[in-house]
Amino acid sequence: MQIRTAGEFLDYWDSVRARTRRVVACIPPERLEWTHRDGAFTLGDLVRHLAAIERYMYAETVAGRPSRYQGCGRDLADGFPAVLEFFDGWMENRAPSSARLATPTCSASARRPRACRLPRGNGCARWWSTRSTTAARST
């Protein structure tokens, strides 16, 4: 699949995210904070991480601002209903951002040369940040 416009990217992102949401719904609520070993992400951490990087890293990057990602702990959302609300909440409020991203001035080709700051302060090309996420979600 080749994505050539911001609109195509957003359609693809929405389909990948919908698939992810269906998987999240399959997590038994009593296993939300389960992990395979101490110190590793729990299932809830993974869900919170996906939602938090979309809002606090990718959305900020595309808008030309530095990342505001601070982690994926239970302070963001604790308990199954709160985690689902946190995961869904960003998408429900994303419509104005989607419209802005689909405009020609915010197209991928217009933004490609510009750099962004990642959470640890290192830089990368803005197109790489969203491209690497799409690739990760596709696997």
N, C-alpha and C positions, 0 to 999 in steps of 0.2 A: 504494500500500500504506500502510495506516495501522497504526501500532504503538501498542497501548493498554496493554500490560502488560510487566513486566520479562521474563516468560517468552517473549512474542512477540518482544521485542527480541533476546533471547539466541538464539532459533531463527533469526531473520533474520541476526544477526551470524555465527552458525556457518555458514550457507549462503554468505554473502559470503566468509568466510574460507576455506572449502573451495574455492571457485572461485579465490581468490587463490593458494592452495597448489598447485592444478593448474597454474596459470600459472608459478609458481616452479619447479616440476618440469621445465618445458620449457626452462629456461635451460641452455645447454651449459656444463658445469663450467669449461671453459677460457675462457669469456667472462664469468664471474661478476664479475670486477673491471674489465670493459670500461666505458668511458664515451664519450659522443659528443664531449666536449671536456674539456680539462684543467680541473680545479676543480669539475666537475659530479659529482653522485652517480653511482656505479657501479651496476650491477644489484644487486650484493651489498649496497651501502649501502642501496638501496631496500628490500630484503628485511629487512635488519637493522633499518632504521628502522620498518617496519611492526610487527615483533615487539617492538621496544623501546618504542614509544609505547603499545602495548597494555598491556604489563606496567608500565612505569615512569611512565607518565602517566595513562592511562585507569583502570587498576585502582586506582592510588593516589587519583585524583580521586574515584572512586565510593566508596572507603573513607573519604573525608573527610580524606585526608592530602595534603600538597603533592606536586607532581610530583617524581620522581627521575630524569627523563629526562636523560641526559648525552650523547647523540649516538648515532651509528650506525656507528662506525669498526670496523676489522678487529679491534680489541682485544676486541670482543664475541664474534666468531666469525670465524675465518679459514679459508678453503677451503670447497668446496661441501658436504661432509658436515657440517662444523661449522655452517655457515649454516642448513642444513636442520634440524639438531638444535636450534639456537637458535630458529628459527621455530616448530617443532613443540613444543618443550619447554614453553613457556608454556601452550599449549592443553592439553597432557596434565596439567598441574598445576593447571588452572583449575577443576576440578569443584567444590571447596568454595566458591570464589568465586561460581560460577554459582548454586549452591543458595542462598547468602546473598542474592544480588541478586534472586532470584525471590520472596523473602519479602515480605509486605505492608509491613514497616517499611522496606524498601529499594526500594520501588517508585519509578518515575520521578516520580509525582505527589508522593510524600512528600519526595523529594530536590530537586525543582525549585527551590524558593526559595533554597537554599543556594548559596554562592559557592565557587569553587575557585581555586587558584593555578596558572597555566601555567608552563612552564619558565623564562621570562624574568621571572617574578614578577608579571606583570599578572594581573588577576582576570577571571573570567567566570562566568556562571551554570553550575552543574554540568550541567544538561540540555543546554546549548549545546555543551559539549565533546564529549559522546558523539554528539549529533545531527549535528554538523558532520562527524565522522568517518564516520558511516554514509552521509551524503550523498556524501562524497568517494569512498568505496568503491563506491558504486552506479553511478558514472559510468564 
